Amino acid sequence: MRLARLIRTPHMQTRWSTAMATGSVLARAHSALGAEDLERFESIVGRANVITEDDALEAYNTDWMRKYRGSSKVALRPGSTQEVSQILAHCNAKGIAVVPQGGNTGLVGGSVPVYDEVVISLGRMNHIISLDEHAGNLICQSGCVLETLQDYVATRGYTVPLDLGAKGSCQIGGNIATNAGGLRFLRYGSLHGTVLGLEVVLADGTVLDNLTALRKDNTGYDVKQLFIGSEGTLGVITACALALPRAPNSTQLAFLGCNSYEDVLRTFIAARRDLGEVLSAVEFLDSESLQVVTEHGVKDPLGAGCRHYMLIELSGSNEAHDAEKLSTFLENVMEDGSVVDGTIAQDTAQTHGIWRVREGITEALSKSGAVYKYDVSIPLTDLYNLVDEMRDRLAPLGAFVTGFGHLGDGNLHLNIYTPGDFQKSPTVQQAIEPFVYEWVSSRRGSISAEHGIGIMKPAVLHMSKTPEIIDVMRSIKGSLDPNNILNPYKVLPPP
Amino acid sequence: AAAMRVLVGVKRVIDYAVKIRVKPDKSAVETTNVKMSINPFDEIAVEEAVRLKEKKVATEIVAMTVGPTAAQEQLRTALAMGADRAIHVVTDAQTVPLHVAKIFKALVEKEEPGIVMLGKQAIDDDCNQTGQMLAALLGWPQGTFASRVDFKDDKEVHVTREIDGGLETLSMALPAVITADLRLNEPRYATLPNIMKAKKKKIDKLTPDGLGIALKEHIKTLKVEEPPKREAGIKVESVEELVDKLRYEAKVI
């Protein structure tokens, strides 16, 4: 759909809206931009950091999956917390809506405008402020790319307590704003625990400096927790302090094949029992997922045609001990038939090759057809039943179903795709929703384990949170952002 | 076809992905607590040998290494990939190609293989000499930098080599020494049943003295240094400034 050029004068108050990928037109209550707003932005960040060309704006307006597309006319690239503060103060006073944006790798459309909200990109704010090697703390600006941080702290014997497939593009501010989970959640836990401090700019430009790096600090309400997972709707994160675990001296990685989901569960329970304290990742993928990823250049390590596959990673302090532990564990699970085949990575090349199998699925899916993506938490015993039922429902429509995810966290990534067909189909959509959410809700699961709500799921938030809780969320939002300028239309459903 | 034994040489080296550090006393590279792996080109040589056995060209694969006790891990990797047994010549001395070639020659004389396969070079010293020296000591033909190996029968092998101008194919009589280059094959992942079986396969332990080989040091390492840090580049405003900098700072014109 072509976007018309808007000619503005300080006297015109033209409203402009674009039909949304969600199909519904949400009520807009924000001001449009005038020339004096652009001038003010230029005076804050400099002309070079005010983006207004359509070509350049394409990237800011479109999400990674190319599923959601906004029509913002302005993207700003501030270079400091002060600049963010000044931008927000201005926007709050004028009622101009904004979307804070990091690496724009989110999977629920939370990081792109719905209409013409001004995009505030944190990408220029990518300085590492300090690394305390004794305490194991990192303080950095929110625009730092995750992989850059990982490489930096690795040289000093530390690791970032977070890892995910998008690491080459996602930024730590976005990770924190979405409370990203990832591949090592099993070992390092949630960002709610590992984020020690934050610097946040509120809607009215107030800078909250809670950038301390203390492990223990019980002094009043832990306000920073509100912003972790708030998806940019309560404040803009500009800097953070992270607790860093020591980098392990040794890692072991096994890739295993199982004949049934029951065998997968049996193997996981045995792993937790026998490898417990050194387990750092337990991932699973079904043969449908393996097929998709191997169709896009990734090598199948086993060529064994198993029903399900698991990745089990150990991180410990002693290579010989951990290799021994893994070896004994594998002998046991092979003996009782839970595992029918597998391999242990012999060197870094094989370690990368095996991780590529799990981390490459999302990208391979996006190249295979239109993808309908769901991220749910379900009790472990029930987890794969959802995939089987969806497969039955969708086979007649020619859609394929893949299931993979963080088995250790009970987190299933259910991905349905139409091979060779990149057009979204309402028939397929209707066969999936609301069935999938009702299924999850009936088992008291989460309709969004780690991806968040964004623009995709406000309408089903009530399926995992009671009305009373949603009301408390609304009152917090109303208190911190009374003019609703921070990432409007996201997370909370309209009242 | 007659029985043909393949001897494959492997080396324990620092894993290719590790960031190399020089010891503070500049005597050597830091290896304590550093991840070690099989030399990638040797892994390719083992894979080729295993494929020869699967094609029934080879009847037995013997992996061999010269190195410290821990090097047996790399022999286990080779055994897990499909080697039948292994020979470990144990020494803590820093190995150099000439010594390894002499030791391998002694093993060749014991084992009488039809083919010796090695990686083209080790990624720690980048010498690219062992295969060539071994062939010369044995008086055997050599097919180095192999990107393809075709056995015509049990007397002749065609080796395609990657050279600067393109690809060159040589024909040579067996027995011969072949060294593997990157594109020869993509090594397999060792599967669990094979990894378990490998624990029970035989590794014979020998010593250089036991083979009658004296490891006389011909070369002494004086100093190991990191390369100079790369300076940040600069942008110049004009051609005149560029010429000025080339002449007076870089001193290249």
Boltz contact constraints between the chains, C-beta under 6 A:
constraints:
  - contact:
      token1: [A, 301]
      token2: [B, 189]
      max_distance: 6.0
  - contact:
      token1: [A, 330]
      token2: [B, 192]
      max_distance: 6.0
  - contact:
      token1: [A, 334]
      token2: [B, 192]
      max_distance: 6.0
  - contact:
      token1: [A, 341]
      token2: [B, 191]
      max_distance: 6.0
  - contact:
      token1: [A, 342]
      token2: [B, 192]
      max_distance: 6.0
  - contact:
      token1: [A, 343]
      token2: [B, 189]
      max_distance: 6.0
  - contact:
      token1: [A, 343]
      token2: [B, 191]
      max_distance: 6.0
  - contact:
      token1: [A, 346]
      token2: [B, 77]
      max_distance: 6.0
  - contact:
      token1: [A, 347]
      token2: [B, 15]
      max_distance: 6.0
  - contact:
      token1: [A, 347]
      token2: [B, 37]
      max_distance: 6.0
  - contact:
      token1: [A, 348]
      token2: [B, 15]
      max_distance: 6.0
  - contact:
      token1: [A, 348]
      token2: [B, 17]
      max_distance: 6.0
